[in-house]
Amino acid sequence: MTDPEIEAMSFEDAMKELEATVGKLEHGDATLEESIALYERGAKLRAHCDSRLRQAEERVEKITMAADGEPQGTVPVEGL
C-alpha cells in the first residue's frame, strides 16, 4: 500500500524521517501500538528510499559514453 505523502518525498527527506523513526523505536519509549505504527511507516519509508535509489542507478546506467570514454549524453529512462 502506497502513502501519497511518502511518495512525494525526496530521497533525502524520506531518509531523514526513516532515521528519526528508527531512533524512536530504538529508544523504546513508545507504546506497543505506537511502535507498530512507527514500524509500518518505517517500512514504507525504506521501500520508498529503495525505489528512489533504484531509479537513480538506472539513470546512471543510462549515461552513454563516447569512444574516448567521456560521457556523451543520457538516454531518458521512462517513469522518472
Residue pairs with C-beta under 8 A, 6 or more apart in sequence:
1 44
2 44
3 41
3 44
6 14
6 41
6 44
6 45
6 48
7 48
9 17
9 45
9 48
10 52
11 49
11 52
11 53
11 56
14 45
14 48
14 49
14 52
15 45
15 49
17 45
18 42
18 45
18 46
18 49
21 38
21 41
21 42
21 45
22 42
24 30
24 38
25 35
25 38
25 39
25 42
30 38
55 77
55 79
55 80
58 77
58 80
59 74
59 77
59 80
62 74
62 75
62 76
62 77
63 71
63 73
63 74
63 75
64 71
64 72
64 73
64 74
64 75
65 71
65 72
66 72
